[in-house]
């Protein structure tokens, strides 16, 4: 199995976290999608008003996994925690690291008193689906993810202004 440590991420872990994020993007067949840089992660995670909290898995002084979470609010339930990504480097999978990272996230959410912890999983990532279901998570296949990307936001604003002036 090998030994590893799960701990809160530190600002100086952000280069390693960015490498894991890129590894995930490659795995999800979106190698050019990552726009963040190390400075963005440091500012957003460790600035005056942190936008996220992260846990890292460390083995042999290397960051080999991470989980990134942030607070949300449900109009039905109240405070919830969103797990943005749980990443384990491919060469380190099947060693209990993902399990330990998920445990850290759930314990963190419990300590915060959240009413729900939620996240998304790609419908083709059956091993992740199986892992989450085995842990007791409910994969809700009747919901579709809805997003406006940066270009979509700009177009929305532009179209709204056009309609407002008509």
mmCIF file of the C-alpha atoms, coordinates in Angstrom:
data_MODEL
# 
_entry.id   MODEL 
# 
loop_
_atom_site.group_PDB 
_atom_site.id 
_atom_site.type_symbol 
_atom_site.label_atom_id 
_atom_site.label_alt_id 
_atom_site.label_comp_id 
_atom_site.label_asym_id 
_atom_site.label_entity_id 
_atom_site.label_seq_id 
_atom_site.pdbx_PDB_ins_code 
_atom_site.Cartn_x 
_atom_site.Cartn_y 
_atom_site.Cartn_z 
_atom_site.occupancy 
_atom_site.B_iso_or_equiv 
_atom_site.pdbx_formal_charge 
_atom_site.auth_seq_id 
_atom_site.auth_comp_id 
_atom_site.auth_asym_id 
_atom_site.auth_atom_id 
_atom_site.pdbx_PDB_model_num 
ATOM 1   C CA . UNK A 1 1   ? 0.000   0.000  0.000   1.00 0.00 ? 1   UNK A CA 1 
ATOM 2   C CA . UNK A 1 2   ? 2.665   2.540  0.938   1.00 0.00 ? 2   UNK A CA 1 
ATOM 3   C CA . UNK A 1 3   ? 2.190   5.277  3.455   1.00 0.00 ? 3   UNK A CA 1 
ATOM 4   C CA . UNK A 1 4   ? 0.707   8.687  2.810   1.00 0.00 ? 4   UNK A CA 1 
ATOM 5   C CA . UNK A 1 5   ? -0.558  11.637 4.806   1.00 0.00 ? 5   UNK A CA 1 
ATOM 6   C CA . UNK A 1 6   ? -3.751  13.632 4.261   1.00 0.00 ? 6   UNK A CA 1 
ATOM 7   C CA . UNK A 1 7   ? -3.436  17.254 5.361   1.00 0.00 ? 7   UNK A CA 1 
ATOM 8   C CA . UNK A 1 8   ? -4.797  20.725 4.660   1.00 0.00 ? 8   UNK A CA 1 
ATOM 9   C CA . UNK A 1 9   ? -3.176  22.231 1.596   1.00 0.00 ? 9   UNK A CA 1 
ATOM 10  C CA . UNK A 1 10  ? -0.720  25.073 2.003   1.00 0.00 ? 10  UNK A CA 1 
ATOM 11  C CA . UNK A 1 11  ? -0.010  27.916 -0.383  1.00 0.00 ? 11  UNK A CA 1 
ATOM 12  C CA . UNK A 1 12  ? 3.294   26.336 -1.426  1.00 0.00 ? 12  UNK A CA 1 
ATOM 13  C CA . UNK A 1 13  ? 1.397   23.168 -2.517  1.00 0.00 ? 13  UNK A CA 1 
ATOM 14  C CA . UNK A 1 14  ? -0.373  24.998 -5.328  1.00 0.00 ? 14  UNK A CA 1 
ATOM 15  C CA . UNK A 1 15  ? 2.136   24.130 -8.078  1.00 0.00 ? 15  UNK A CA 1 
ATOM 16  C CA . UNK A 1 16  ? 1.659   20.440 -7.266  1.00 0.00 ? 16  UNK A CA 1 
ATOM 17  C CA . UNK A 1 17  ? -2.117  20.939 -7.107  1.00 0.00 ? 17  UNK A CA 1 
ATOM 18  C CA . UNK A 1 18  ? -2.048  22.582 -10.528 1.00 0.00 ? 18  UNK A CA 1 
ATOM 19  C CA . UNK A 1 19  ? -0.154  19.560 -11.898 1.00 0.00 ? 19  UNK A CA 1 
ATOM 20  C CA . UNK A 1 20  ? -2.882  17.270 -10.512 1.00 0.00 ? 20  UNK A CA 1 
ATOM 21  C CA . UNK A 1 21  ? -5.583  19.498 -12.010 1.00 0.00 ? 21  UNK A CA 1 
ATOM 22  C CA . UNK A 1 22  ? -3.878  19.223 -15.404 1.00 0.00 ? 22  UNK A CA 1 
ATOM 23  C CA . UNK A 1 23  ? -3.610  15.441 -15.002 1.00 0.00 ? 23  UNK A CA 1 
ATOM 24  C CA . UNK A 1 24  ? -7.359  15.344 -14.332 1.00 0.00 ? 24  UNK A CA 1 
ATOM 25  C CA . UNK A 1 25  ? -8.085  17.538 -17.360 1.00 0.00 ? 25  UNK A CA 1 
ATOM 26  C CA . UNK A 1 26  ? -6.022  15.168 -19.522 1.00 0.00 ? 26  UNK A CA 1 
ATOM 27  C CA . UNK A 1 27  ? -7.912  12.162 -18.103 1.00 0.00 ? 27  UNK A CA 1 
ATOM 28  C CA . UNK A 1 28  ? -11.247 13.871 -18.799 1.00 0.00 ? 28  UNK A CA 1 
ATOM 29  C CA . UNK A 1 29  ? -10.163 14.493 -22.406 1.00 0.00 ? 29  UNK A CA 1 
ATOM 30  C CA . UNK A 1 30  ? -9.985  18.275 -21.896 1.00 0.00 ? 30  UNK A CA 1 
ATOM 31  C CA . UNK A 1 31  ? -6.203  18.877 -21.964 1.00 0.00 ? 31  UNK A CA 1 
ATOM 32  C CA . UNK A 1 32  ? -6.495  22.546 -22.979 1.00 0.00 ? 32  UNK A CA 1 
ATOM 33  C CA . UNK A 1 33  ? -9.281  23.498 -20.562 1.00 0.00 ? 33  UNK A CA 1 
ATOM 34  C CA . UNK A 1 34  ? -7.150  24.539 -17.559 1.00 0.00 ? 34  UNK A CA 1 
ATOM 35  C CA . UNK A 1 35  ? -6.772  28.324 -17.497 1.00 0.00 ? 35  UNK A CA 1 
ATOM 36  C CA . UNK A 1 36  ? -5.612  28.729 -13.894 1.00 0.00 ? 36  UNK A CA 1 
ATOM 37  C CA . UNK A 1 37  ? -2.046  29.302 -12.820 1.00 0.00 ? 37  UNK A CA 1 
ATOM 38  C CA . UNK A 1 38  ? -0.278  28.840 -9.495  1.00 0.00 ? 38  UNK A CA 1 
ATOM 39  C CA . UNK A 1 39  ? -0.760  32.488 -8.518  1.00 0.00 ? 39  UNK A CA 1 
ATOM 40  C CA . UNK A 1 40  ? -4.538  32.199 -9.107  1.00 0.00 ? 40  UNK A CA 1 
ATOM 41  C CA . UNK A 1 41  ? -4.715  29.181 -6.791  1.00 0.00 ? 41  UNK A CA 1 
ATOM 42  C CA . UNK A 1 42  ? -2.608  30.887 -4.135  1.00 0.00 ? 42  UNK A CA 1 
ATOM 43  C CA . UNK A 1 43  ? -4.688  34.075 -4.249  1.00 0.00 ? 43  UNK A CA 1 
ATOM 44  C CA . UNK A 1 44  ? -8.052  32.294 -4.366  1.00 0.00 ? 44  UNK A CA 1 
ATOM 45  C CA . UNK A 1 45  ? -7.261  29.694 -1.716  1.00 0.00 ? 45  UNK A CA 1 
ATOM 46  C CA . UNK A 1 46  ? -5.151  31.672 0.708   1.00 0.00 ? 46  UNK A CA 1 
ATOM 47  C CA . UNK A 1 47  ? -6.059  35.336 0.276   1.00 0.00 ? 47  UNK A CA 1 
ATOM 48  C CA . UNK A 1 48  ? -8.135  37.604 2.520   1.00 0.00 ? 48  UNK A CA 1 
ATOM 49  C CA . UNK A 1 49  ? -11.361 35.767 1.606   1.00 0.00 ? 49  UNK A CA 1 
ATOM 50  C CA . UNK A 1 50  ? -10.482 32.194 0.544   1.00 0.00 ? 50  UNK A CA 1 
ATOM 51  C CA . UNK A 1 51  ? -12.743 30.856 -2.190  1.00 0.00 ? 51  UNK A CA 1 
ATOM 52  C CA . UNK A 1 52  ? -11.869 27.210 -1.549  1.00 0.00 ? 52  UNK A CA 1 
ATOM 53  C CA . UNK A 1 53  ? -10.331 24.789 0.930   1.00 0.00 ? 53  UNK A CA 1 
ATOM 54  C CA . UNK A 1 54  ? -8.141  21.941 -0.243  1.00 0.00 ? 54  UNK A CA 1 
ATOM 55  C CA . UNK A 1 55  ? -6.770  18.752 1.209   1.00 0.00 ? 55  UNK A CA 1 
ATOM 56  C CA . UNK A 1 56  ? -3.699  17.066 -0.205  1.00 0.00 ? 56  UNK A CA 1 
ATOM 57  C CA . UNK A 1 57  ? -2.349  13.555 -0.033  1.00 0.00 ? 57  UNK A CA 1 
ATOM 58  C CA . UNK A 1 58  ? 1.399   13.479 0.457   1.00 0.00 ? 58  UNK A CA 1 
ATOM 59  C CA . UNK A 1 59  ? 3.602   10.429 -0.095  1.00 0.00 ? 59  UNK A CA 1 
ATOM 60  C CA . UNK A 1 60  ? 7.398   10.515 -0.005  1.00 0.00 ? 60  UNK A CA 1 
ATOM 61  C CA . UNK A 1 61  ? 7.338   14.336 0.118   1.00 0.00 ? 61  UNK A CA 1 
ATOM 62  C CA . UNK A 1 62  ? 5.262   14.478 -3.098  1.00 0.00 ? 62  UNK A CA 1 
ATOM 63  C CA . UNK A 1 63  ? 1.662   15.630 -3.499  1.00 0.00 ? 63  UNK A CA 1 
ATOM 64  C CA . UNK A 1 64  ? -0.102  12.642 -5.086  1.00 0.00 ? 64  UNK A CA 1 
ATOM 65  C CA . UNK A 1 65  ? -3.747  13.548 -4.551  1.00 0.00 ? 65  UNK A CA 1 
ATOM 66  C CA . UNK A 1 66  ? -6.047  16.388 -3.638  1.00 0.00 ? 66  UNK A CA 1 
ATOM 67  C CA . UNK A 1 67  ? -9.630  17.313 -2.902  1.00 0.00 ? 67  UNK A CA 1 
ATOM 68  C CA . UNK A 1 68  ? -10.885 20.858 -3.395  1.00 0.00 ? 68  UNK A CA 1 
ATOM 69  C CA . UNK A 1 69  ? -14.113 22.045 -1.731  1.00 0.00 ? 69  UNK A CA 1 
ATOM 70  C CA . UNK A 1 70  ? -16.051 25.262 -1.264  1.00 0.00 ? 70  UNK A CA 1 
ATOM 71  C CA . UNK A 1 71  ? -19.215 26.410 0.502   1.00 0.00 ? 71  UNK A CA 1 
ATOM 72  C CA . UNK A 1 72  ? -22.572 26.755 -1.240  1.00 0.00 ? 72  UNK A CA 1 
ATOM 73  C CA . UNK A 1 73  ? -26.084 27.396 -0.045  1.00 0.00 ? 73  UNK A CA 1 
ATOM 74  C CA . UNK A 1 74  ? -29.167 25.340 -0.854  1.00 0.00 ? 74  UNK A CA 1 
ATOM 75  C CA . UNK A 1 75  ? -32.537 27.083 -0.855  1.00 0.00 ? 75  UNK A CA 1 
ATOM 76  C CA . UNK A 1 76  ? -34.028 23.804 0.356   1.00 0.00 ? 76  UNK A CA 1 
ATOM 77  C CA . UNK A 1 77  ? -31.416 22.614 2.845   1.00 0.00 ? 77  UNK A CA 1 
ATOM 78  C CA . UNK A 1 78  ? -29.209 25.531 3.909   1.00 0.00 ? 78  UNK A CA 1 
ATOM 79  C CA . UNK A 1 79  ? -25.408 25.350 3.996   1.00 0.00 ? 79  UNK A CA 1 
ATOM 80  C CA . UNK A 1 80  ? -23.828 22.708 1.788   1.00 0.00 ? 80  UNK A CA 1 
ATOM 81  C CA . UNK A 1 81  ? -20.299 21.830 0.734   1.00 0.00 ? 81  UNK A CA 1 
ATOM 82  C CA . UNK A 1 82  ? -19.350 21.324 -2.884  1.00 0.00 ? 82  UNK A CA 1 
ATOM 83  C CA . UNK A 1 83  ? -16.547 18.927 -3.762  1.00 0.00 ? 83  UNK A CA 1 
ATOM 84  C CA . UNK A 1 84  ? -15.142 20.401 -6.964  1.00 0.00 ? 84  UNK A CA 1 
ATOM 85  C CA . UNK A 1 85  ? -12.560 17.706 -7.605  1.00 0.00 ? 85  UNK A CA 1 
ATOM 86  C CA . UNK A 1 86  ? -11.104 14.671 -5.924  1.00 0.00 ? 86  UNK A CA 1 
ATOM 87  C CA . UNK A 1 87  ? -7.907  13.770 -7.756  1.00 0.00 ? 87  UNK A CA 1 
ATOM 88  C CA . UNK A 1 88  ? -5.473  10.928 -7.223  1.00 0.00 ? 88  UNK A CA 1 
ATOM 89  C CA . UNK A 1 89  ? -2.475  10.720 -9.504  1.00 0.00 ? 89  UNK A CA 1 
ATOM 90  C CA . UNK A 1 90  ? -2.929  7.751  -11.819 1.00 0.00 ? 90  UNK A CA 1 
ATOM 91  C CA . UNK A 1 91  ? 0.242   6.031  -10.641 1.00 0.00 ? 91  UNK A CA 1 
ATOM 92  C CA . UNK A 1 92  ? -0.990  6.221  -7.020  1.00 0.00 ? 92  UNK A CA 1 
ATOM 93  C CA . UNK A 1 93  ? -4.528  4.873  -7.411  1.00 0.00 ? 93  UNK A CA 1 
ATOM 94  C CA . UNK A 1 94  ? -5.814  1.780  -5.573  1.00 0.00 ? 94  UNK A CA 1 
ATOM 95  C CA . UNK A 1 95  ? -3.822  2.585  -2.434  1.00 0.00 ? 95  UNK A CA 1 
ATOM 96  C CA . UNK A 1 96  ? -6.636  4.073  -0.341  1.00 0.00 ? 96  UNK A CA 1 
ATOM 97  C CA . UNK A 1 97  ? -5.736  7.688  -1.106  1.00 0.00 ? 97  UNK A CA 1 
ATOM 98  C CA . UNK A 1 98  ? -9.094  8.550  -2.702  1.00 0.00 ? 98  UNK A CA 1 
ATOM 99  C CA . UNK A 1 99  ? -10.879 6.939  0.217   1.00 0.00 ? 99  UNK A CA 1 
ATOM 100 C CA . UNK A 1 100 ? -8.847  8.974  2.708   1.00 0.00 ? 100 UNK A CA 1 
ATOM 101 C CA . UNK A 1 101 ? -9.377  12.227 0.793   1.00 0.00 ? 101 UNK A CA 1 
ATOM 102 C CA . UNK A 1 102 ? -13.133 11.630 0.672   1.00 0.00 ? 102 UNK A CA 1 
ATOM 103 C CA . UNK A 1 103 ? -13.087 10.875 4.413   1.00 0.00 ? 103 UNK A CA 1 
ATOM 104 C CA . UNK A 1 104 ? -11.326 14.213 5.000   1.00 0.00 ? 104 UNK A CA 1 
ATOM 105 C CA . UNK A 1 105 ? -13.954 16.046 2.935   1.00 0.00 ? 105 UNK A CA 1 
ATOM 106 C CA . UNK A 1 106 ? -16.880 14.391 4.712   1.00 0.00 ? 106 UNK A CA 1 
ATOM 107 C CA . UNK A 1 107 ? -15.392 15.035 8.153   1.00 0.00 ? 107 UNK A CA 1 
ATOM 108 C CA . UNK A 1 108 ? -14.722 18.657 7.187   1.00 0.00 ? 108 UNK A CA 1 
ATOM 109 C CA . UNK A 1 109 ? -18.325 19.079 6.025   1.00 0.00 ? 109 UNK A CA 1 
ATOM 110 C CA . UNK A 1 110 ? -19.607 17.440 9.187   1.00 0.00 ? 110 UNK A CA 1 
ATOM 111 C CA . UNK A 1 111 ? -17.517 19.798 11.333  1.00 0.00 ? 111 UNK A CA 1 
ATOM 112 C CA . UNK A 1 112 ? -18.952 22.757 9.395   1.00 0.00 ? 112 UNK A CA 1 
ATOM 113 C CA . UNK A 1 113 ? -22.474 21.474 10.028  1.00 0.00 ? 113 UNK A CA 1 
ATOM 114 C CA . UNK A 1 114 ? -23.438 21.319 6.355   1.00 0.00 ? 114 UNK A CA 1 
ATOM 115 C CA . UNK A 1 115 ? -26.706 19.699 5.326   1.00 0.00 ? 115 UNK A CA 1 
ATOM 116 C CA . UNK A 1 116 ? -25.293 18.114 2.171   1.00 0.00 ? 116 UNK A CA 1 
ATOM 117 C CA . UNK A 1 117 ? -22.046 17.471 0.336   1.00 0.00 ? 117 UNK A CA 1 
ATOM 118 C CA . UNK A 1 118 ? -22.436 17.385 -3.425  1.00 0.00 ? 118 UNK A CA 1 
ATOM 119 C CA . UNK A 1 119 ? -20.294 16.910 -6.511  1.00 0.00 ? 119 UNK A CA 1 
ATOM 120 C CA . UNK A 1 120 ? -20.462 15.817 -10.134 1.00 0.00 ? 120 UNK A CA 1 
ATOM 121 C CA . UNK A 1 121 ? -19.028 12.758 -11.824 1.00 0.00 ? 121 UNK A CA 1 
ATOM 122 C CA . UNK A 1 122 ? -18.732 12.107 -15.550 1.00 0.00 ? 122 UNK A CA 1 
ATOM 123 C CA . UNK A 1 123 ? -21.239 9.517  -16.700 1.00 0.00 ? 123 UNK A CA 1 
ATOM 124 C CA . UNK A 1 124 ? -18.506 7.480  -18.433 1.00 0.00 ? 124 UNK A CA 1 
ATOM 125 C CA . UNK A 1 125 ? -16.254 7.324  -15.348 1.00 0.00 ? 125 UNK A CA 1 
ATOM 126 C CA . UNK A 1 126 ? -17.725 4.075  -14.053 1.00 0.00 ? 126 UNK A CA 1 
ATOM 127 C CA . UNK A 1 127 ? -14.893 3.390  -11.620 1.00 0.00 ? 127 UNK A CA 1 
ATOM 128 C CA . UNK A 1 128 ? -15.535 6.741  -9.899  1.00 0.00 ? 128 UNK A CA 1 
ATOM 129 C CA . UNK A 1 129 ? -19.307 6.133  -9.898  1.00 0.00 ? 129 UNK A CA 1 
ATOM 130 C CA . UNK A 1 130 ? -18.773 2.708  -8.340  1.00 0.00 ? 130 UNK A CA 1 
ATOM 131 C CA . UNK A 1 131 ? -16.405 4.201  -5.736  1.00 0.00 ? 131 UNK A CA 1 
ATOM 132 C CA . UNK A 1 132 ? -18.879 6.921  -4.715  1.00 0.00 ? 132 UNK A CA 1 
ATOM 133 C CA . UNK A 1 133 ? -21.868 4.572  -4.616  1.00 0.00 ? 133 UNK A CA 1 
ATOM 134 C CA . UNK A 1 134 ? -19.906 2.094  -2.500  1.00 0.00 ? 134 UNK A CA 1 
ATOM 135 C CA . UNK A 1 135 ? -19.340 4.951  -0.038  1.00 0.00 ? 135 UNK A CA 1 
ATOM 136 C CA . UNK A 1 136 ? -23.088 5.590  0.171   1.00 0.00 ? 136 UNK A CA 1 
ATOM 137 C CA . UNK A 1 137 ? -23.326 8.552  -2.201  1.00 0.00 ? 137 UNK A CA 1 
ATOM 138 C CA . UNK A 1 138 ? -26.360 8.808  -4.447  1.00 0.00 ? 138 UNK A CA 1 
ATOM 139 C CA . UNK A 1 139 ? -25.568 9.409  -8.134  1.00 0.00 ? 139 UNK A CA 1 
ATOM 140 C CA . UNK A 1 140 ? -28.512 11.413 -9.431  1.00 0.00 ? 140 UNK A CA 1 
ATOM 141 C CA . UNK A 1 141 ? -28.745 10.534 -13.105 1.00 0.00 ? 141 UNK A CA 1 
ATOM 142 C CA . UNK A 1 142 ? -31.926 12.525 -13.693 1.00 0.00 ? 142 UNK A CA 1 
ATOM 143 C CA . UNK A 1 143 ? -30.225 15.930 -13.339 1.00 0.00 ? 143 UNK A CA 1 
ATOM 144 C CA . UNK A 1 144 ? -28.345 17.721 -16.107 1.00 0.00 ? 144 UNK A CA 1 
ATOM 145 C CA . UNK A 1 145 ? -25.463 20.074 -15.441 1.00 0.00 ? 145 UNK A CA 1 
ATOM 146 C CA . UNK A 1 146 ? -26.104 23.639 -16.663 1.00 0.00 ? 146 UNK A CA 1 
ATOM 147 C CA . UNK A 1 147 ? -23.315 26.172 -17.153 1.00 0.00 ? 147 UNK A CA 1 
ATOM 148 C CA . UNK A 1 148 ? -22.496 29.502 -18.709 1.00 0.00 ? 148 UNK A CA 1 
ATOM 149 C CA . UNK A 1 149 ? -18.783 29.695 -19.528 1.00 0.00 ? 149 UNK A CA 1 
ATOM 150 C CA . UNK A 1 150 ? -16.933 33.010 -19.762 1.00 0.00 ? 150 UNK A CA 1 
ATOM 151 C CA . UNK A 1 151 ? -17.969 33.553 -23.395 1.00 0.00 ? 151 UNK A CA 1 
ATOM 152 C CA . UNK A 1 152 ? -21.551 32.523 -22.566 1.00 0.00 ? 152 UNK A CA 1 
ATOM 153 C CA . UNK A 1 153 ? -21.676 35.054 -19.725 1.00 0.00 ? 153 UNK A CA 1 
ATOM 154 C CA . UNK A 1 154 ? -20.445 37.836 -22.024 1.00 0.00 ? 154 UNK A CA 1 
ATOM 155 C CA . UNK A 1 155 ? -23.008 36.885 -24.686 1.00 0.00 ? 155 UNK A CA 1 
ATOM 156 C CA . UNK A 1 156 ? -25.771 36.733 -22.075 1.00 0.00 ? 156 UNK A CA 1 
ATOM 157 C CA . UNK A 1 157 ? -24.910 40.254 -20.857 1.00 0.00 ? 157 UNK A CA 1 
ATOM 158 C CA . UNK A 1 158 ? -24.635 41.591 -24.416 1.00 0.00 ? 158 UNK A CA 1 
ATOM 159 C CA . UNK A 1 159 ? -27.978 40.059 -25.416 1.00 0.00 ? 159 UNK A CA 1 
ATOM 160 C CA . UNK A 1 160 ? -29.662 41.279 -22.222 1.00 0.00 ? 160 UNK A CA 1 
ATOM 161 C CA . UNK A 1 161 ? -28.462 44.841 -22.865 1.00 0.00 ? 161 UNK A CA 1 
ATOM 162 C CA . UNK A 1 162 ? -29.723 44.656 -26.472 1.00 0.00 ? 162 UNK A CA 1 
ATOM 163 C CA . UNK A 1 163 ? -33.143 43.492 -25.284 1.00 0.00 ? 163 UNK A CA 1 
ATOM 164 C CA . UNK A 1 164 ? -33.274 46.143 -22.548 1.00 0.00 ? 164 UNK A CA 1 
ATOM 165 C CA . UNK A 1 165 ? -32.606 48.947 -25.036 1.00 0.00 ? 165 UNK A CA 1 
ATOM 166 C CA . UNK A 1 166 ? -35.136 47.694 -27.590 1.00 0.00 ? 166 UNK A CA 1 
# 
